[in-house]
Amino acid sequence: MTTSPAWLALDSEQAIENLMMQFNGFHDGCLREMVLATETYVDERRSMAIRGHLDTSALLYFQGQSKQLSAIEIRCEGISHLKLRPTPDNHDSTIAYGTVQLDSDRCRLAVYFMGGPLTGPPNTWMAVKPSPPEDPDLEMIAQRIEWRALPNTFGNRLRYQSDIV
């Protein structure tokens, strides 16, 4: 039986620096999958069970081209803000870079896609203007963010919902 790697809290600048170094600052990675959940539900009596706190959580699965670490999973708990701007058709959704920032009572994950067109004139290259720091393509603010390494996790297999693709 294989045990899962331990979750590592992003609760200090050193912890953030460690993640960024190991996963190459998210550069040349991709958001493979994301799942959201809340603690709100309807019980057997058809009564709504509602929690009195920030009960939204998310799991994010990123793959990367780094030789050091091929994939990571990020767990966010107590989400107070979520923004996702998918790339349009025929545009690049490779990640240019990502950042993690700590505040006194929250953590912010921001990811910036390259977003350039997939095709251009023959025998040319294109410089893609990066998104401004205040306008990430994926932004999540949560009370707690943790991550864990998923070594040797390549390919198109989904982790959370294998029946959607």
N, C-alpha and C positions, 0 to 999 in steps of 0.2 A: 504494500500500500504506500502510495506517494503522499507525503505531507506537503501542504501548501506553504510557501514562504510566509514569514511573519509580516504583518502590517507595520509600517514605519510611519510614525506621526510626523507631519510637516509642522512642527511646533517651535522651530528655532531656525535662525539663519544658516547654521551649520547643516541641519537636516535638509533644508532647501538646496543648499549648495551641493550636497552629496547627490541628491536626485538629479539636479541639472547636469552635474559632471557625468554621472553614470548613464544618463539617457540623452546626452549630447544636446541639452537645452531644447529638446523636442525636435530639433532640426532634422529635416528629411525623414520625418515620421508621419504617421497618419492616425486619425481617430478611426479605429475599426468598428467600435460599437459603443453604445451608451444605453443604460437602462435607468429609469426613474421609479421611485416608489414613495408612498406615504404610509403612515400608520393608520389612516382613516379607512374604515371599511363598514360594510353592512353585515350585521350578524344574522343568525338563523331566524330571529323574530322580526327581521326586516327593520331593525333599529340601527341608526347610524352611530358608529363609535368614532368619536372625534377627540383627538389629543389636544391639549392646551399649550403645545409648544411647537417650535419649528420641526415638523415631522417629515419633511421632504429629504430624501437621500438619493444618491446616484452612484452608479459604478460606471467607470469609463475604461475602455480597453484600447490602449495605444500600441501600435507596432512601429518599429524604427529600423533603419538600415545600419545602425551602429554595430560594430563587431563585438563591442563590450556587452551590450544588453539589447536583445531583440524585441522585447515587449514589456510593458508594465500595465498594472491595473491601479486605478486611482479610485478611492472611496471617499465621497463627500457626505457629511452628515450635518443636519441643521441648515439646509440651504435657504438663503434669504433672497438670492438673485440668480437667475439663469438666463443666459442669452446664447442662442445658436443661430448663426447665419451660414447655412450651407452654401457651397460654391455653386454657381449656375452650371447648366449643361455646357459641356465642352470646355470647362475650365479646370485648373489644377487644384486639387484639394490636399496636396502635400503640405505639411506644416513647415513654415519658414522658421518659426521659433515660438517658444512658450515662456511664460513667467509665472512665478508663484510669489505672492507677497503676504507678509504677516501684518496684522493690525493687532490691537490689544485684545480684541475678542472675536476676531474672524480671520479667515484666510481667503485669498483671492487667487484663483487659477485663471490665466488668460492665455489663449492659444490663437495664433495668427496663421492663416492659410496663405500659401503663395498666391493662389487665385488667378494666375495668368491664363491666357488661352492655351489650349492643348496643341494647336497647330499654328504655324506661321509660314512665311515665305520660305521656299527651299533654300538650304545651305545658309541659314541665318540663325541667330540666337536672339532671345528677347530678355531684356532686363525688366523684371516685374517690380513695380514700386510697392514697398511694404506698407501694410496698414499702419496708421498712426497708433501710438501706444494707448491712446484713450478709446480706441475703437476695435477691440479684438473680435474675431469671428466666433469664438467660444469663450464665454466668461461665466464663471461660477464663483459665488461668494457663499461661504459656508462657515459654520462654527468650528468644524473640524475637517481636515483633509489628511488622508493617509495614502500610502502607496506601497506596492510590493512588486518585486521583480518577477517576471514570467519568462525565464530563460528558455531559449530554443522554441519559441512559440511563433512559428512562421505559417504562412498559407492563408487560405480564405475561409477556414473553419471559424464559425462564430462561437463565442463562449456563452452568451446569455440566451439567445433566441435562434436556435438553428433552423427553425421552420419558417422564418420570414423571408429568406432569400431563395 
